Amino acid sequence: PLAGSAAFVPQGLRISPHAPRPNVLVLLVDDMGYSDLAAYGSPNASTPHIDALIGSGVKFTNWVSAAPICTPSRAALQTGRYPIRTGCIGNLEKYRVIPTPSNPHGLDPEQHVSMATALKHAGYRTGMAGKWHLGINGNTGTLSAQDHAFTPTAHSYETYLGAPYTNAPMCAVDGDGVSQKYRSGPTYCFLMANTTVVEQPLRLENFTRTITDFAVDFLRNQKPATSHNEYESSPFFFLMSYFHVHTPLFTMRKNRGRSRGGLFGDNVEELDDSVGRIVQVLREEGLLNDTVIFLTSDNGPYQEEGWENSGRTNVYDAGSKQRLGRLRGGKGQVFEGGIRMPGAVVWPGVTTAGTESDVMVSTMDIFPTVLQAAGVDLGKDYIVDGKDMTPVLRGANASQHDVFLHYCGFNILAARVHGRFKVFWAMQKWYTNDPKNASVCLECCNGVNPASQLVVPAAELCGCSEKDLIRFPTGEEQVFDVQSADLTESNSLTSANWPADAQLSRAQVISIATAEKERMEKEIHSKPNKQGAGSCTAGGPAASRQPCCPGCRQAVPFYGQCRRRGLGGVCYCG
């Protein structure tokens, strides 16, 4: 095991001394729609730095997330596994993500190998900045010490600065740009350095600059492979995990009103500035040619937040730039709007600048791709569901996935076959708590989640329980050609209109998908607990687990503020 770490080590772990071991940088955006970047057609924001980065490598038009919502998607990125293996899932909205910063569970480093843990075994220096949302503390008992069991440092990130929970509605800023518009803001929204809270409440308006400065400092401390200092010249892995463009939207004051797309467009452009700074530092430090860069989003746009607050999933003609339609659905849904992401990879010596690919790859594939390049083999008994995408990066025109399953919570609703055909056994209902309102969103579940009224009113996403689904009888499955012909999932295929160039019949596609669905359901327990939660998202808040400034403690769980011990005053730091 790694020194000072309880991280799980597979018995079959092997490290090759002959691997190329490139530096690895992952740029992960939050809730970005398929067309929110200028490189994907957006007329609402200028993104010259990201566009230049995408243009220097492979731009993907069929990049798929492993889940349409934060926690499971991020668990899949970290582990290369379907979220059902990690338990970071749920059928009810409350438990589809880790619901509070003081919940008792998270992505368990004693059971699952994170990307940082795997790369540490290969001698990498590891760091992370930004959003985590995979758990913090797991201690039990009213007076128990916080154990930091699920934090980034528990997963072998040597250095971390960020917000270990998420950009929740409670993080909305006051007039000073601080997350204390609501009384619950400091409880949910704070800045943590490794395992220490250093700012509470979070100064959200400066958050992107704060984490970018941290990333820049990390990169400036790395040395090119030609350095004579063995430790300094070790390869690095850095995960840059943005809050942008998740609501509540925020930017530094100087960036407000700069875009054509309102506050949302301002968020996108501030994101672009950050990416530009990071790439420039790689160039200045002589690291760019030895670094593989991945850029994508965790899931689609939170459209229930309203048009002015969420991203777009438009599809544009590559030649004329005309809008052809929009992807179906959004965040929380396994329609393309929830899982089809902007995605790009830049890898000098592997990718070719200016390349575009419609071959299906997944965020889940980053893990095995990076491990292969680093010479890390976890052994045949440790299951990784992602696939090494290197052949596709080199120009292969076939997906490495024969079948890719689309989970909504514990339910497999759909599957891709060879990256082209998407089979639906069930679809989510579009229902509303409020009257249907196209001025808010389309193909969504508009309305305020009743349970959120206890803290801060928040929109509700479409669910994954049986009551939320429309199931199709055997033989009536819906099939779409989503690789490039029907991204909008508007033309359900029958035997009569089946594509002439398809190498498989409709019946064969459904049979292949169904066989993999049944195999996976047999292999992994597919029932949530009584509350609709998985092992990673289950449980409730506890005061003993609430992160607070040093010398402070939460007196009352969930609603209570952090207070100074002895004096009893409300606790602030930073």
N, C-alpha and C positions, 0 to 999 in steps of 0.2 A: 504493500500500500504506500501511497504518497505520504511523505513526512507530515505529521500533524493533521492528517485527513482521515475521515471515516468513510471516504468514498469507496464504493463497491468496485472490486477488481475481478473480472471474469477469470476463471481458471485457465482458459485457453489464450490469454493475452500474449501476443507476440509483437515485438518491435523490430522492423527491418532497418538495418544501418545504411541501406543503399537507397532509401527513398529520397525524392527531391526536397521535401520539407519546405515548401514555400511559406512565407508569411500569410496569414489569413485575416481578412477584415470582412465582417458581416455588418451591413447597414440595413437595419430593420425599421421600417416605418409602421405606424399604428393606424389602422382603419382607413388606409388609402384605397380609393377606387381605381379601377382598371385604367381610366382615362384622366387621372388627375395630374399627370406630368405632361409637359409639352411634347416630349418624345412619343407619347401615346395619344397625342391629338388635342390636349387641353388648350382651349383658347383663353382660359381664365387666369393663368399664371405663367410667368417666365421662369424657366428652370435651366439656365444655360450650363451650370456646372454638372447637374445630373445628366442632362442630355449629352454633354461631351463625354462623360464617363460611360454611358450606355453605348455611345457611338464608337468607343474604343474597344468594345468587346462584342458579346452576343446579346442581342435583345430578344427576349422570349415573348411570344404572344399566346402561349399555352402553359403558363406557369401556374401551378395549382397549390393552394395551401392544404394542409392535412385537416384543417377544421375552420369553420367560419366565424370563430370567436377566439378571444385573446388567450386564455390559459391553455386550452388544449393545443392550439396552434403553436404556442411557444414551447410547450413540452415536446412537441414533435420536432421542432427545430433543434432543441437541446439534445435530444436522444436518438433521432432518426427512427422513432417508433410511432406507430399509430397511438393516439392518445388513450385509447382504451387499455393499452398495456400498462400505462402509468397511473390510471385511475383519475387523471386530470380532466374529467368530463362530468356531465350531469344532464338529466333530461329536463328538469325544471330550471327556469332562467336563473334563479338565485344560486344554483349550484353548477351551472355550466362553466362558471369561473370561480376562483377563490373569492368568497363574498366580502371578507373584511381583512384588515391587516393583522388581526389577532385570532384568526382561525387556527385550528390545531394541526393542520396537515399541509402538504405541499408535494412538490416533486422530490421523491425520496432518494438522496444520494447513496443510501445503503442498498438500494435495489436497482438503480438505473445509472448508467454511465453517461455523464454529460459530455458535450464536445470539449469543454475545458479540461475535464478530468482525463479524457482520452489523450488529448494533445500534451498535457503535462507529462504523461508517460513517455512521450517522444521528445521531451526536452524543451517544449515550448514555454515561453513566458505568456501569461494570460491576464487579460484585463477586460473590464466591462463598464459601460456607463449607461444610465437611463433606467427604463422601465423593466421590471422583473416579472411580477404577478404570478410567481410560482411558489409562494409560501415564504414565511419568515421564521416564526418560532413554533416549536412543538411541545414545549414544556407543559406539564400538568401540575395542578396544586395551586392553591391560592397564593402562597408565598414563594413558589418555586422560582429559581433563577432562569432567565431567558437563555435558551440553548442555541439559538440561531441555526436550527437544524436544517432549514431549507433555503437559506440565503445563497446568493452567488458565491460567497467565500466557502460555503459548505460544498459547493460543486466545483471547487478548485480554481475559481477566479481569484488570482493573487491580489488583485486590487479592484475595488468597485466604488463608484460614486453614482448615486441615482436615487430614484424613488422606488422602493422595493414592492410597493403595491401597484397602483395604476392611477391614471388621470380620471378619477371618478367625478360625478357631478358635484360632489362636496368640495372639489378643488377650485371651484369658481373663485375668481379674485375680487378683492375689494378695490377701492380707488387707488390704493398703493401698490397694486399688482401682487398682493399676497393672498394665499388660499385661506382666507378667513371671512369671506362673505357670509358663509354659514357657520354656525357654532361648531358643527362637526368637522369642519375643514382641517384643523390641526391633527385630528385623530386619524384621518385617512391620508393626509397629504404632507409629507415630510421628506427631508433629504438625509440619506444615510451614506456614510463613508465606511466601507467594509461592514462592520456590525454596529457602528456607533451613529446615533442620530445627531446630526450636526446642524440641522436647520428645521425648526418646527414652530409655526407653520411654514410651508414651502413658499418661497418667493417664485411663484409659477411663471410670471412674465419673463424672468431671466433664465428659466430652466434650460432652454436649448443652448444658450451661451455658456452656462455653467458646465454642462456635460461635454460640450464641444471643447472647452478649455482643458478639461480633464483628459479627453481623448488626445488632444494635441500634445499635452505634456507626456502622456504615455508613449506616443510615437516618437517624440524627440529624444526619449531615453533609449530607444532601440538603435542598433547599429547595423550597417550593411553586413552581408555575409563575409565580406573581405576583412572585417575587423579581426585584429589579433587577440582581442579579449574574448575568450570562449563563451563566457556567460553573456556578455553584452551582445555578442553576435548570434545568440540563440534565436531561432525563429520566434515570431510572436503570433498570438491569436487575440484579436480584440473584437468584442461585440458592441456595436453602437446601436442602442435601442431607444428610439425616439418616442416622446409623447405625441409629437405631431403625427397625424392630424386628428387625433382623438378629441372629442369634446370633453370638457369645455375648451373652446378655442382660446388661444393666447398667443401673443407675440410681444416682443419688446416694443416700447412706445414708438421708437424711431421707425419701426417697420409697419405700423398701422396705416392702412390706406395706400400702400405702395402698389398693390396688384389690381388687375381688372376683375378679380373674383371676390371682392369683399374680404371679410375677415378670414374666410377659409383660404382664399388665394394668398393672403398675407402669410398664413401658416405655411403653405407650400413653398413660398419664396424664402421664408426664413429657414426652412429645412434645406433648401437648395444652397443657401449661403454656408450652412454648416458642412454639408458634403464637400463644397468647394474648398473650404479651409482644410479639411482633413486630407483631401487628395493632394492639395498643394504642399502640405507638410511631408507627405510621403515622397513627393517629387524632390523637395528641398533636401531631405535626409538621405537621398539615394536609395530609397526602399521600394519605389513604385514598381520597378521591373522584377522584383522578387516577391511580389504580393498578389495573391488572388483575392479579388473583391467580389462579394455577392451583394446585390441590392434587391430588396423586395419588401412587401408589406405582410403583416400577420394575417389579415383578413380584409374583407370588403368594407364599404362605407356604412356608417351607422345612420341609415337613411331616415329612421324614425325621429331623429333629432331635427329634421326639417331641411329643406333644400339649401338654405343659406349656411347651414352648419355641417353639412356632410358632403362627401365626395361624389364623383360621377362615375358611371360605368358605361359610357358611350363607346360605340365601335365606329371607327372612321375608316374610310377607304384610303389605302396607303398612297394612291396616286393623286386623286382629286381632293383629298382631305375632307370630303363630304361625310356628314354623319349618316351612318347606315342604320342605326338603331341603338339600343342599350341592352346590356346584359340583364338577365332576369334576376330580380331579388337583390339582396344586399347582406350585410352583416347578420350572422345568426342563421342564415339559410344555406343549404347546399346547392342552390341554383348557382349559376356561374357568377352572378353579381356578388356572392358571398365568399367565393373561393378562388376565382380567377384573378390573379394578381399581376401588376407590372413586375417584371423580373429581368435581371441582367447579370451577367458574369463577365468579369475582365480578368484574364489570366495570361500574362505575357508568355509566349512560347506555346500556348495551348489554344487559346481563342484567336479568331481573326477579326480585326477591327471592321466595323460596319456590317456585321453579319446579323441576319434576322432568322429566327427559327420558330416554326409552329409545332415542333416536337414537344410532347408533354413531358415536363419535369415538375418536381415538387420541392417545396421548402424542406420537406423531410429528407430530400436527397443531398442537402448540403452536408449533413453529418457523414455519410459514408464516402462522399467525394473527398472531403477534407481528410478523413482518416486514411484513405487509400494513398493520398499524396504525401501524408506524414509518415507512412509506413506502419500504421497501427492496425493490427488484426486482433479483434476481440474474441476470436475463436468460433468454431462452428456451433457451439451450444448457446451462444448469446445471440438472441434474435434481433436483427435490424431490418425494419420494413422498407426503409428508403433504399435507393439504388444509386450506385456511383454514376454520376452524370457525365463523367469525362468523355466517354465516346460521343455523346451528343455535342459537347463543347468542341470536339474536334471535327464535327460535321456529320455524324451519323444521323440518318433521317428516320430512325425508328425509336420510339420510347423504350426505355429500359424496363418499364412496367408492363407486364402482360395484362394485369388487372390492378386498378387502383380504387380502393373502397372509399366512399364518402359517408362518414358518420355524422349523424345529428345526435349528440349525446351518446347513448348506448345503442342506438338504432342505426343499422346500415340502410340508408334510404336509396343510395344509387352507387354506381360503379362505372369507371371508365375501362374500356377494353382496348388495349394497344394504343391508348392515348387519343383515340378517335371517337369511338361510339360511347355514349353515356346512357346507361340503362337505369331507369327509375322503377323501383318496386313500390315506392311511396313518395308523396310530395307533401310539403308543409302547407298548412292552410294560411291564407292571408286574412287575419281577423283583426278586429279593432276593439279597444276599450272605449275609444271615442268614435264618433261617426266617421265613416270613411271620408278622407279629405285629401284630394290630389294636390292641394297647395302645400301639404306637409310632405307626403311621400306617395309613391306608387308601389304596388306589389310588396306590401309591408304589413306590419302589425301596429298601426298607429294608436297612440294613446298612452297615458301615464300608467305605469305599473302601480296598482293600488298599494302594494307593500312598501313602495318607496316613499309614500307620503309620511311615514314615520320619521324619515331623516331629511331627504331632499327629493322633491318630485323628479322622476326620471322616466324616460320612454321605455317601453317594453318591447323586447324582441320576440320574433316568432319562436314557438317552443318545439320540443322534441318528444313530448309524451304522446301516447296513443290518441288522446283527444285533439292533438294538434295536427294529426296526420290524415291524409287521404291515401289509402292503400289500394293498389290495383290487383285484381284477380290474376292468377297464373294464366299466362297467355295474352294478357292485356297490358303488359309492361310498356312503359313509354320509352322510346329510344330516340336519341338525337345525335346528329353528326357534328360534334362540337370542336373538332380539331381546327377547322377553318371555314367550313361551309355554313355552319349554323351556330355561331357563337351565342346568339340570342335565344336559343332553345325555343324556337317558334314553329318548327316544322317537325312534328312527330312522325317518325318513319314507320311505314308498314311494308309488307312484302311487295306491295304494288309500286311504291315509290322508293324502294331501296336503291342506294347508289350503285350504278353499273360497275364502278371501278373497285368496289369492295371485294376483298379476298374471302370474306366470311359472309354467310347468310345472316339474316336477322335472327333466325332461330339459333344459329351457332353462337352469335354474340351473346344472346341472353343466356344460353347454356353455360358458356365459359364464365360469365359474370356470376351467375347463380352458384356454380360449383365453388368459386372462391369465397363468396358470401357465406355459404353453408360451412365450408371448411373453417373459416375464421370464427363463426359463431360457435362451432363445436370446440374450438381450441380455447376460446377466452370466454369466461363468465360474462354474460351480457345483460345482467339485471342490476339496476341501481339499488341503493338501500331504500328504506321506507320514505326517506325525504327526497328521493330522486337524485341523490348525489353519488359521486365516485369516491374512492378512498382518498384521493388528493384534495377534493373540494368539500368533503363532508365536515360536519361539526359546526360549532358556533363560537362566537368571540369570548375571550376571557381577559380580564384586566391584567393578569400576570403575564400575558403574552403581548400586550400592546406596546409597541416601540415608543419610547419617550426620550426626551433629552436626558443626558447624564444627571443623576441625582433626583430624578422624577419618576412618578409611577401613576398609572391610571387607577382611580379609586373605584369607579363604577364602570363595568364593561359596556361596550357598544356606544353608550351615550356620553359617558364621562370624559372629561378632559384630563390631560396629564397635569399632575400637581406636584409641587415640591414636597419632599418628605419633611415632616415636622412643621414647616411654616404653613403649608396648605395652600399657597397661592398658585394660580395658573402658571404653568411652566412654558417658557419660551426659550429658544436658543437660536444662534445663527444671526 
